[in-house]
């Protein structure tokens, strides 16, 4: 927005590309609705409905990994650059192969639950 390249621009771009891979299409509507008061995709939208519908729903460990990656990508695309993680932190999280704990089945996890996650 400021036409100034920063570390937070890189992490934002990483988040957008990651969401695009997970969704099977550009996440423009998702990213813009997360920062908009008049969101077409609200926080009650189920994660399973945003994933690439051409693929079977992930199960077991794959579901945990999908939740982890999408949560990380959403953190990278936060509206306020200062609240985004550093790319070094993102790389460390990925290298550590940590997984999100699934407190409920994948079919009931909402985008709101994932966007409210802070580490």
N, C-alpha and C positions, 0 to 999 in steps of 0.2 A: 504493500500500500504506500509505503514511503519512498519506494524506488531505491532504497538503500539495502544492499545485500548484507545479511547478517547470518550468524549461526542459526538463529531461530527460523530463518527462511529455509535453510537446508532441512531442518527437522520437520518443518511443515510439509515440504515437498516429499520427504520420505513417507510421512503419514498419508498423504494423498495417493501416492503410488501404491502403498500397501493396501489401502482401502479399495483401490481400483482392482487389484489382484483378487482380493477376497470377494468383492461384489461381482466381478466379471464385467464391470462397466465403470465409467468415470463416476466418482462419488460426488460430483458437483452439487446435486440437489441435497444430499445428506450434509455435506460440509456447510453449505449456505444456510440450511434450515437449523443447524445446531447453533448458529450465531444470530438467528432471526427470531423475533417475537412472533411472527406469523409463519411458523414452521409448517411445512407440508408433511414433514417427517417429524413426529413428536417423540418425546422421551419414552412413551409407552410402546413404540414400535419394537417388535420382536427382532432380535438379531437374526434368527433363522430366516426371516422374510427379506433381509438385506443381503444375505449370502448369495453367491452365484447359483441360480436355480437350475442351471444345466448339470450341476453335480449333485450326487446324493448327499443328504445331510450328514455331517460328521458325527461320529459316535466315539464313546470312550475317550482315550487319550487324544485322538484327533480333535474331538470337540473341545477339550481343555486347551489344546494348542491354538485353536481358532479363537477362542475367547481371549486368550493371552495376547495374541497378535492384534486382534481388533481393538482391545483395550489400549494397547500401546499406541496403535495408529491414531485412535481418537485423542489420546493425550497429546500427540504430536500436532494435531490440527486444532488445538484449542484456540479460541478467538484472540485471547491476549497472549502475545508472544512471551511475556515474562513467566507465564504459567506452564509453558511447554517444557518438556525435559530437554536436557542437553543431548546432543547426538552421541556423545561419549557414554552417557547413561543408557541410552537406547541400545547402543552396541553391547554394553556390558550385560544388560538384561537378556538380550538375544543370545549372547555367548554363554551365559549361565544356564540357559535352557530351563529357566523357571517356568512354571505353568500356573495358570489361573485356577484357583479352586472353584469347582462348580457347586455352588450351594443349592442349586436346583437344576432340573433338566434343561438342556440347551433350548428346548422349545419354549421355555418360559422366561428366558433372560432378555431383558429389554435394553435398548440403547441407553436409556436414562441410567440404568444401573452401571453400565460400563463407563459412561462419561463422568460419573460422580466419583470414580475411583481415583485416588491420589496415593502415591507412594512416598 
